[in-house]
Amino acid sequence: MLRKDFIRNASLAAASVAFVPTKDLFAAKADVKVKMGLIGVGARGLGHLDLLLRREDVEVVCICDVDSKTLNSAKRIATKSGKKMPEIFTGDNYAWKTMLDKNKLDGIVIATPWEWHKEMIIGSLDAGIKYVGSEVIIGISLEDHWEVVRAAEKHKANVMMLENVCYRRDVMAVLNMVRQGVFGELIHLQGGYQHDLRDVKFNGGSEVDKGVEFGEKGYSEAHWRTEHSVHRNGDLYPTHGVGPIANYININRGNRFTSLCSFSSKNRGLHNYIVKNGGENHPNAKVNFKLGDVVTTSINCVNGETILLQHDTNLPRPYSLGFRVQGTEGLWMDVNKSIYIQDKSAKPDQWEDAKQWLDKYDHPLWQRWSKETAGAGHGGMDFFVIHALVESIKYKTPTPLDVYDAATWSAISPLSEKSIDLGCQTVEFPDFTGGNWMYRKPVFALTDNY
């Protein structure tokens, strides 16, 4: 099958399923048992394991991790579920390959350090798995992203990045508003990852021990994530912000990113944190962190919209993704939970509380599945990514977020690094669809199915 045919057929199949009535779509698959495996059961992986074990339509066949502490936590969750204990694979960094060779799986969830994602995604596809759900991001270099796309096309398989913010309740209500024209024609959008991660990037070697260690002496994400702040300068975590934005303006489905330009501030936050909590004589106080404290990225689109993303993880600040959706008739901003719609807001040129609007336009997915989200991570968002992956497997349909979405959103990281390295030059944005963005139709969250 030619590459262009693969892309078009996948898009058409997804679009056709999206419009099938719920009662017809789900009528014949109630007894299906989806065989799932997990690679990585750290903090994110354990959440996914719990959600998979809750489902009567899923059998968790096997899990793999190199950390005995996280495996023990996984075993406790499995025992508490009352279901059969998954087979455990561990011992070395490539135990996951043994797991894939030994088991015939319908789908796999990957929740490991970023630098492993590309290899594990491609390894899973090569092992014959047709549905791969990967935590963000999917690669480090730009070529990593092309390799994942080519592998998915080669195997005619699905790679879904588990970007949970696409399913945040207010984000989805705004998507509903966008599609109903409340904001008019969209002009400018903003988002990002603005989250003080200093106590994630550093600890004392355990989940309860505060400290300023990272790398070999660090625990959990401090064991691997902080190294990226040492060696890289760019938007290292763009997908929380850009995923919802891409759905708002139909990126890869009638629209595409054309160019990108990034700027980086000086770096002070991580060094100051080490000095404050470990002293100026601590060895890590001598580390030169490459990552700027605030990285700002501007993206242009073929249909004329502009996008502003910010990565801000090294300084003291409350959590915010900084969403702004602005059109010819008004705008929504999540930072102050406010909205303004021309000629419809209570007072001219004055913000009003967004809640009444978000309640009015609550997305059908949340209206239908809100009870099932109880206890799911990140306010229920995590339920939807696992639900979408499992339902896609059951009905053998393309995932609502596909490999082209994953590559496009994730590739912002290496592109922003390149832009900054070139003195903040504008760089061309690759088209992972090979021109088929012109023909692909929107499929994400068109109904209350998944």
N, C-alpha and C positions, 0 to 999 in steps of 0.2 A: 504494500500500500504506500502511495506517495505521501510525503509529509503533509502537503496541503490537504489531501483527502482525509488523513487521520484527524487533523484539527477540525475540519469542517464537519465530519461525521460525528465526532464527539460532541461538538456544540449543538448540532441538530438533535441528537439523541437526548441530551439534557433538556433542551428547550421543549421537546415534545412531551417528556415526562412531567415537566413542571406544570403543565396545564391539564393533566389528568385529574379528575375529581378525587379527593382524598379517599372516599369510601371505595372507589374502584381500584385505586392504586394499592391499597393495603389489604385487599380482600383475600389474597391467596397465599400470603407468606407468613402467616402467624406462627407456623411450626418450624420455621427455618432456624437452625443453630449456626451462627457464624463463628468460625474457629479463628481466634485471635491470639497473637503473641505480642509481647512488649520487650523492647530493648531499652533498658534504663528505667529504674524505679526509684529515682531520687524524689525530690519534692514534687515535681510536675508528674513524673511517672506514676507515683503512688495515687495521685488524684485521678489519673486516667484509669488506673487499675480498679479503683473503687467504683467508678462509674460503669466500667465494663462488667464488673461482677454483679452490679445491681440489675442488669438486664437479663430477662429470661430468654432472649433470643441470641445470647452470646455464651460461648464456652471459651474461657481463657485457658488455652492449652499450655502455654509456656511463657516464662519470663527470664530475662538475662540481665545481670549486673555484676560488677566486679567488687562492689562494696558489701561486706557482710551485714553492716548495720541496716542499710536500706533493704536488703533481701529479707532480713528478719522482720522489718516493718511490713513488707509485702506479704510475708507468710501469715502475719497476724491478721491483716485485712482479709486475706483469702479464707482463713479459718473462721473469722467472724461472719463471713458471708454464708457459710454453710455449704459452699460448693466444693467440688473436687479441687484439691491442691494442684496448681499448675506445676509442670516440670520445671525445675530450676537449672539454669545454666550459668556457670561462673568459672573463675579460675584464672582467666587471662583476658586481655583486651579483645581477643578474637573468638571468645566463646559464643558470641552471637552467630558466627558463621556455622559453627557446629549445630546450634539450635535450628537454623534455617535448613540445613542439610537433613536434619533428622525429622522435621515436622512439615506436614503439608498444611499450610495456613491460608485462610481466605484473606486475612488482612494483618497488618503489623502497625504498631504504634512505636515511634522512635522519640525518646525523650532523654537525650544524652548531651554532652557538651557540643557546642556548635561545630567544632572542627571535625567531628565524626559524622555529621549528618549526611554529607554527600556520599561518603563511602558506604554508609549503612543503607541509604535509600537505593543506591544502584545495586548493592549486594542483595537487597531484598527483591528488587525487580529481576535480577539475574537468577534468583532462586525460584522464580515462577509466581511470586506474589503479585496479584493484580491491583491491590489496594494498599497504599502506603500512606499513613498519617504521620507527618513529621512535625515536631515542635519547631518553632522559629529559631534560627534561620535555616536555609537549606544549603548554604555554601559560604566559603570565605572569599575566594577569588571570583572574578567574573567568569572565568572558564569553568569553575565548579558548577555554576548555574547552567551554562550551556550543556555540560555533560549530563546533568540531571534531566534536562529537557529532552536531549537526544535519547537517553535511556528509556524514558517514559514512552516516547514515540516508537522506539524500536520494539518494545514489548507490548505496545498497545495497552498500557496500564495507566492507572490513576495515582497521582501524587498530590495529596491534599496537605497544605500547611495548616496546622491547627491554630489558626489565628482567632483566638476567642473574642477579641474586642469587636470583631465584625458582628457578633451576636449580643453585644451589650444592649440592655433594654432601651436606653435613651437613644443610642446610636441607631437602633433598628426603627424606632419611632420616627426619627428624623429621615431615615431612608424612605419610610412610608410617605412622609410629607414631601420629600423631594419628588417621588414618583407621582404624587398627586398635584404637583405644581405649586405648592404653597409658597415656595421661595422664588418662584419665577424661573428664569434661566440662570443656572449657576455660573458664577464668575470667578470666585476665589475661595480656596479652602485651606484650612490650617489644621495641623495635628502634630503629634510627636510623642516622645517618651520623656516625661518630666517627672522624675522619681528619684529621691535621695537614696542611692544604693550603697552608701558608704559602709553600712553595717552588713551588707550582703557581700561586698567585695573584700571585706576584712573580718576576721574573727580570731579566736584564740585556739582554733583546732577542734572545736566541737560546736554543736548547735546551741549550747547554753553558755559557752565561754566567750565573752567579749574580748576583743584584742585587735591587733593590727597585722596579723599574719595573713599571708596568701600563698598560692602555689603549693609546694609540697607540704608546708606547715598549715595550710588553710583547710577548712572543712566545707563540704558542699560546694556552692558556686564560687566561694573564695579559692577553692582548690584549682579552678580552671578559668573562670570568667575574668578575673582581675588581670590575667596575663594579656588579654586583649587591650586593656587600658594602658598597659606598658608599651606595647609594640605598635598599636594602630591609632590613627587619628581620622575619624570620620563618624558618620551616623551609624553606630554599630547595632542599633536596634530600631529599625524604621517601621516595622510592620504593624505595630499597634496603632500608629497614626495613619499610615498610608492605606492599610487594608480597607477600613470603612470608607475613606475618601475615594478609593478606586471603585468601590461599589456605587457610590453616589454619582460618579461621572462616567461609569461604564468603560473603565479602562480594559483594554484587550477585547472589547465588545462594542465596536463603533467609535472608539476613542483610544488614544495611546499617549504615553509619555514620549516627548521628543528630545528634551535636553535637560541637563541638571547642572547646578552650580552650588558648591558648598563653601562655607566659611567656618573657621574654628577660632574660638577665643583662646587666651592663654590658659595654662593649667595651674591651679593652685589648690583645688579642693581636696584631692586625695593626699597630697603631701601635708597639708595643714591638719587633716584628720589624724594622720600617723603621729605627727609631732604632739598634738593635743592629747592623744590617748596612749601613746607609747613612748613619748619623749624624743627630743631632738637627736639623741644618741642611738636610737633604735636603728638597726641596719636598714630597715625599709624606708627610713627617712632620707636615705641616699639614692633611692630609686628615682629615675627620671621617667615620669609618666608622659607618654606621647599624646594621649587623648586630651583634647581641649575640654574645658569644663562645659562649654555650651557650643554645640555644633549646629549651625543653621543651614538648611538646604532649600533651595528654590528649584521647582520643577515646572517646565512648560508642557502643555498638552497640544495635540494636533487640532483640537476643537476650540482652542483659545483660552481655556481656564489656566489659572496659575495656582500653584500649591506651595505652601511654606511648611516645612517640617523642622522640629527642634529636638535635639538629643541633649538632655540635661540631667546627668545622673551623679555628679560629683560634689554638688553643693547642697547646703541645707535648704529645703523647700518642701511644702506640702505636695502630695501626689496630684498630678493632673496630666491628662493627655492633650489639653489645650485645643480642643476641637473648635473650629469656626467654619460654618457653612453659610456662604453669602451669595445671594442671587439678586436679580433685578427687582424683587418684591420684598426682600427682607433678609434676616440672618438669625442664626442660632449660635450661641457660644456656651460651651459647657463650663468654663471656669467660674462664671458667676451665675450659672444655671438660668440664663436669660435668653429672651427671644424678642424680636421686633419684626412685625409684619405690616408693611405699608397699608394704610387705610383699614386695617383690621385690628391692630393693637388698640388697647384702651385709650392711650393718649399719644398724640403725635410726637415722634422723636424721643420717646422715653421707653426704656427697657421695661418688660414685664416678666413675671415669673414664668418659666417655661413649662412648669408642671402641668397646667391645664391643657396645653397644646400636646405635650407628650402623652398624657392620658388619653386625649381624644384620638390621637393617631397611633396608639399602641399597636405594634405589629402583630398580625395574626399568629405568627409563631409563638410569641410570648403569651398571647391570649389562650392558645391551645395547650401549651406545655409548661406553664408557669408552676404547676404543682410538682411536676417531675424535676424541676430545677432545684427543689429544696435540698439543701446540703451540698449541692455541687459547688466547686471552687469558683472564686472570683464572682460572687453574687449570682451564680447560676449560669454564667456564660459558658463554663466548661462543659456543661451538659450538652449544649447544642453542637459543639464540634465533634464530640464522640457520637452523638445521635446521627449527625449528617453522614459521618464515615460509615457507621454500621448500616444505616438504611440504604446507602448507596451500594454497599456490598450485597445486601439482601436482594435488591431489585436489579442488580447488575447494571446500574446506571452511572454515568460520570458523576464525580463528586462536585458539589456546587462551587467549591473553590478548587481550581485545577492547577496543573503543573505550570501553566503559563502565568497564572496569578502568583504562585509561589516564587517563581524565578524573577518576575518583574518587581515585586515588592522587596524581596530579599536582596536583589542586585543593587539596590540603592546604597548598601554599605560599601562594596568595593568601588562603585562609581564616585561616591562622595570622597573616599580616600584618594582616588585619582585626581579629582578636582582640586582638593586641598594641596596635594603634592605638586600640582602644576601651578601653584600660586593663585588658587581660587578661580581657575579658568572654567568656562562652561564646556561640558563634555556631552557628546552625543549619547542618547539613551538607546540601547539595542532593542530591536523588535523580536522578541522570542517567538512570536506567532508566525513569522515569515510573511507578513502582509495580510494574514487572515483575520486580523483585528477588524478589518473592514466588513467582514461577512458574519462574524460570530455575533450571536444575540445574547442579551443579558439572561442569566439563569438563576442568580443568587436570590433566595428568599422570595420567590414569586408567589408562593402559597404558604399554607400552614403545615406542610409536610416536613420538610427539613431544608 
